[in-house]
Structure formats: C-alpha cells, structure tokens
Amino acid sequence: METIGITGGTGFVGQHLIKLLTEKGYNVIIFTTGSLKKSSETQVAYASWDPLSGTIDNDALTGLDAMVHLAGAGIADKRWKPKRKLEITNSRVKGTEFIVAQLKAKARNCTTFIAASATGFYGPDNGRKPFTEEATPYNDFLGNTCKLWEEASARAATFARTTILRFGIVLGKESGALPQFLQPLSMGVMPILGTGGQIMSWIEVDDLARMIVFALEHKNIQGIYNAVAPHASSHWQLMHTLAKVKGGIKIPFHVPSALLKILLGEMSVEVLKSCTVSPDKILEAGFTFIHPELEGAIKSVLYKK
C-alpha cells in the first residue's frame, strides 16, 4: 500500500486525516519538528524535519508516494504583532519552499503533492458572486501571505501532481474556531461578534480530511480548489445553531466591532469580514459532502463517538 507523508500531522486536521488514511490501509509518515514518538499503530511512523535549521529525515523521504503539507503557525493563536506576522508567513512560505525542494531532490517516488492554503486569500464580499478559485488575492496580510504560500506550493508541479486546497473555517471539537464559540455557551451566554451578519465559509473537519484523500486518490484533481461546504452561514446563524444543538437558555450578547478591534487588533478584520466562497469546482470534480448543512455538521462534531 502507498506511503503518505504528512507535515503538520500532529495538528488538528492532521490527526483526522491520519485516522482516515490508516482506516483505508495507507501507511503514514508524520514529519514533525517535535520529539519523535513510537506509534502504537504499525501503519504510522514519525520522522524529523526542521525547515528553520534545514534538516529532514532523508530515508523517510525516499519511501514516500505522496506528501500532504499542512504545517504552519496558527493564524488565530496569538495577536498579530509584527513578530507573530513574520512567524505566520515564514512558517508557510519558507517551510513550503523547503519541503518542495527536499521532495524534488530526494523523494523520487513522490508523484503527488497536496498543500494547504486558506480562504484568507480572498477579501471581503464585494456584492458580486461567491469567490471562485480564479479570483485575485486580496491586498492585506492574509491575502498576501496566501499568495506567497501558494506560489511556493505550485513549484512542486515541476515533478508531482500538485493540488492546493484553500481551507475555510474548519469546524471540529478539538480545535479551530468552534471550541472558542462553545465556551461562553456553556455558561449560558451567546456572544454575537459585530453585527453577526458576516458570512463564514466553513467545512466540517472530517469532510476536509475526506477531501484531502479525494485529492490524493483522483489523479485528475490538480490545481487550486476551495475547501468549503456548499452552504456558507452567517456568524449569527452559527451561534444560534450551536445554541439550538446544545440546548438550554442562551442569552445573546453583542460584542461591538470597536471592542473587538481593541481586543484583537488587526486580527479583528478576519473575525468581522464577510467572505462567501464557492465550492462548485470541487463538487463538479465529483466530491460529495457528508455534512453540507451547518446543523448536521455541528451535531456530528459535538456528538459523534
């Protein structure tokens, strides 16, 4: 069976992807900058890589049939001070440049490269149709970062079938945006950020893992695809759906945009931005969502075994 390498495999999306890959019989090598672990699963192994020091496990590279590149510093983990912005950009751009160069030089059997990007590539809704993959990058921090990130990933096309997935807001129980929204609900408070009308293009985490595997297994999938569910939702809809699924009394509390700008700084732009993104291209390629609707996705995330 084929061997799939994953950077960022110890993260939120990576863990769901690894579970799906091993269930389907693939062997997985997790490239990590942390300490190496011995996996309890015979199909999973760990290998070291460190793009900052320019080191990687060459033996692990030679055994790869495909690479899924998910690594990157968390967008919303810290306030966007200049040092943090540089870390976010470098972890994506320089990290991608390094892994692509190493694959080209040392992974001769690696014929598929799947890379993450983000819908931060797009700007705010402009009154026209939902954003498609042909749109130009928005001229702000995330838009410019995604542009450079994707350009670095696209260099892999010289030696491997290359697919770039622009992730929307990933809904999962362990990490991402959802736990932050759930915490105040557990105390009976339902915060509405800004007007609440801003559109959020989201995807349930297992659907995202399935889309990555779909891209791995279908040789006609190459280029850029939006990784978002068919039915984008407003922030207000998200919070009300969460409250409905959780049950009990939830008191709405509006958090003014001005306060968010003080608390979050430049990052507040993304929290308040309305960005409607089209999944039509991946749907036309034959991918089907298990969770196309928000309520079903949230129920799955919160209550699946």
C-alpha positions in Angstrom: 0.0 0.0 0.0 1.2 3.5 -0.7 3.0 5.6 1.9 1.8 9.2 2.6 3.9 11.8 4.3 2.3 14.5 6.3 3.7 17.7 7.7 1.5 19.2 10.4 0.3 15.7 11.2 0.2 16.2 14.9 -2.2 19.1 14.5 -6.0 19.3 14.4 -6.7 18.5 10.8 -3.7 16.2 10.5 -5.0 13.8 13.2 -8.3 13.4 11.5 -6.5 12.8 8.2 -4.2 10.2 9.7 -7.2 8.3 11.1 -8.9 8.2 7.7 -5.8 7.2 5.9 -5.0 4.3 8.2 -8.6 3.1 8.1 -8.2 3.0 4.3 -5.0 0.9 4.6 -2.4 3.6 3.8 1.0 3.8 5.6 1.7 7.2 7.1 4.9 9.0 8.0 4.4 12.1 10.2 7.1 14.7 9.7 7.4 16.6 12.9 9.6 19.3 14.4 8.9 18.0 17.9 10.4 14.9 19.6 10.0 11.7 17.7 7.5 9.2 19.1 7.0 5.5 18.5 3.5 5.0 17.3 1.3 2.2 18.7 0.0 1.7 15.1 2.1 -0.3 12.7 0.9 1.9 9.8 2.2 5.1 11.4 5.8 6.2 11.8 7.4 9.5 12.7 10.3 11.4 11.0 12.0 14.6 11.9 12.1 17.8 9.8 13.0 21.3 10.7 12.8 23.9 7.9 14.4 26.6 10.1 17.6 24.5 10.5 17.3 22.9 7.1 17.2 19.4 8.3 15.0 16.4 7.3 15.0 12.6 7.5 16.2 11.7 4.1 15.4 8.0 4.5 11.8 8.8 5.2 11.6 11.0 2.0 12.8 8.1 -0.2 9.8 5.9 0.8 7.1 8.4 0.0 4.5 8.1 -2.7 2.7 11.3 -1.8 3.1 14.3 0.5 0.3 16.2 2.3 1.7 19.5 3.5 -0.3 21.1 6.3 2.3 22.7 8.5 2.1 26.3 9.5 1.9 28.5 12.7 -1.7 29.0 13.9 -3.4 32.1 12.4 -5.5 32.9 15.5 -3.3 31.6 18.2 -1.8 35.0 19.1 -2.3 38.7 18.5 -0.8 39.8 15.1 2.2 41.8 16.3 4.9 42.2 13.7 7.0 39.3 15.1 4.0 37.0 15.0 3.0 38.0 11.5 6.5 37.2 10.3 6.3 33.8 12.0 3.0 33.1 10.3 4.3 34.0 6.9 7.7 32.3 7.3 6.2 29.0 8.6 4.1 28.8 5.5 6.3 30.2 2.7 9.8 29.2 3.8 8.5 25.9 5.2 6.9 25.1 1.9 9.9 26.2 -0.1 12.0 23.8 2.0 9.7 20.8 1.7 9.2 21.2 -2.0 13.0 21.5 -2.6 13.6 18.4 -0.5 10.9 16.3 -2.2 12.3 17.3 -5.6 15.8 16.3 -4.7 15.3 13.2 -2.6 11.7 11.8 -3.0 11.9 10.2 -6.4 8.8 8.1 -5.9 6.6 11.0 -4.7 4.3 11.8 -7.5 1.5 13.7 -5.6 1.8 16.9 -3.5 -1.3 18.2 -1.7 -0.9 21.5 0.0 -3.0 23.6 2.4 -3.9 27.2 1.8 -6.7 29.3 3.2 -9.8 31.3 2.1 -7.9 34.2 3.7 -6.7 34.5 0.1 -9.9 36.4 -0.6 -11.0 39.7 0.6 -14.4 40.8 1.9 -17.6 40.1 -0.1 -17.9 42.7 -2.9 -21.5 42.4 -3.8 -20.8 40.0 -6.6 -21.0 36.2 -6.8 -19.1 34.0 -4.2 -15.4 33.9 -4.7 -14.1 31.2 -7.0 -10.5 29.9 -7.5 -9.9 32.4 -10.3 -10.1 35.4 -8.1 -7.1 37.5 -7.4 -5.6 37.7 -3.9 -6.7 40.5 -1.6 -4.1 43.0 -0.8 -3.9 42.5 3.0 -1.8 40.5 5.4 -3.5 37.1 4.9 -4.2 37.7 1.2 -0.5 38.4 0.5 0.6 35.5 2.8 -1.6 33.0 1.0 -0.4 34.3 -2.4 3.3 33.6 -1.5 2.3 30.3 0.2 0.6 29.1 -2.9 3.4 30.2 -5.2 5.8 28.1 -3.1 3.5 25.1 -3.3 3.0 25.5 -7.0 6.7 24.8 -7.6 6.1 21.2 -6.8 4.2 20.9 -10.2 7.5 20.5 -11.9 7.8 17.0 -10.5 4.5 16.0 -9.0 0.8 16.3 -9.5 0.0 19.3 -7.3 -3.2 20.3 -5.6 -3.8 23.3 -3.4 -6.8 23.3 -1.1 -8.0 26.7 0.3 -9.4 25.7 3.7 -12.4 27.6 5.0 -13.1 27.8 8.8 -12.7 24.3 10.0 -15.3 23.0 12.4 -14.1 20.4 14.9 -14.4 19.7 18.6 -10.8 19.6 19.5 -9.5 22.9 17.9 -10.3 25.6 15.4 -13.0 28.2 15.9 -15.7 26.0 17.4 -14.3 25.5 21.0 -13.9 29.3 21.3 -17.6 29.8 20.4 -18.8 26.9 22.6 -17.1 28.1 25.8 -19.4 31.0 26.6 -22.4 29.0 25.6 -21.6 26.6 28.4 -22.1 29.5 30.8 -25.5 30.5 29.2 -24.1 33.4 27.1 -24.3 33.6 23.3 -21.8 36.2 22.1 -22.5 37.7 18.7 -19.4 39.3 17.2 -20.1 42.6 15.5 -23.3 42.7 13.6 -23.4 38.9 13.3 -24.2 39.2 9.6 -20.7 38.4 8.4 -20.7 35.3 6.2 -18.4 32.4 7.3 -17.4 29.9 4.7 -16.8 26.7 6.8 -16.1 23.0 6.4 -16.5 20.1 8.9 -13.1 18.6 9.8 -13.9 15.0 8.6 -15.2 16.3 5.3 -11.9 18.2 5.0 -10.0 15.0 5.7 -12.1 13.2 3.1 -11.5 16.0 0.6 -7.7 15.6 1.0 -7.9 11.9 0.5 -10.2 12.5 -2.5 -7.4 14.7 -4.0 -4.8 12.0 -3.2 -6.8 9.3 -4.9 -8.1 11.1 -8.0 -5.4 11.8 -10.5 -7.5 14.4 -12.4 -7.5 16.6 -9.3 -4.8 19.2 -9.7 -4.6 23.0 -9.3 -6.5 25.1 -6.8 -9.8 24.1 -5.1 -11.8 25.8 -2.4 -12.3 23.5 0.6 -15.6 24.9 1.9 -19.1 23.4 2.4 -21.9 24.2 0.0 -23.9 26.3 2.4 -22.0 29.2 4.0 -23.5 30.7 7.1 -23.6 34.0 8.9 -21.9 34.2 12.3 -25.4 34.8 13.8 -26.6 31.6 12.2 -23.6 29.7 13.5 -24.1 30.9 17.1 -27.9 30.2 17.0 -27.3 26.8 15.6 -24.8 26.0 18.3 -27.2 27.2 20.9 -30.0 25.1 19.4 -28.0 21.9 19.3 -26.6 22.4 22.8 -30.0 23.2 24.3 -30.8 25.3 27.3 -31.2 29.0 27.7 -28.6 31.2 26.0 -28.7 34.9 26.4 -27.5 36.8 23.3 -24.7 39.3 23.9 -23.4 41.6 21.2 -19.7 42.3 21.1 -19.3 45.7 19.3 -16.9 45.8 16.4 -15.0 48.6 18.1 -14.3 46.5 21.2 -13.1 43.6 19.0 -10.7 45.9 17.3 -9.2 46.9 20.6 -9.0 43.3 21.9 -7.8 41.6 18.7 -6.0 44.4 16.9 -5.5 43.7 13.1 -6.9 40.1 13.5 -10.3 41.6 14.1 -10.5 42.2 10.3 -10.8 38.5 9.8 -13.3 38.0 12.6 -15.6 40.7 11.2 -15.0 40.0 7.5 -17.9 38.6 5.4 -16.4 36.1 2.9 -18.6 33.9 0.7 -16.6 31.2 -1.1 -17.8 28.8 -3.8 -17.2 25.0 -3.6 -18.5 24.4 -7.1 -15.2 23.4 -8.6 -14.6 20.5 -6.1 -18.3 19.5 -6.4 -18.1 19.4 -10.2 -15.0 17.2 -9.8 -17.1 14.6 -8.0 -16.6 15.2 -4.3 -19.6 14.8 -2.1 -20.0 16.3 1.4 -21.3 14.2 4.3 -22.1 17.4 6.1 -23.2 20.1 3.6 -25.5 21.8 6.2 -24.4 23.6 9.3 -26.7 22.0 11.8 -25.8 18.5 10.7 -22.1 19.3 10.8 -22.4 20.7 14.3 -24.3 17.7 15.6 -21.7 15.4 14.1 -18.8 17.3 15.7 -20.4 17.5 19.1 -22.0 14.1 19.4 -20.2 11.6 17.2 -18.5 8.8 19.0 
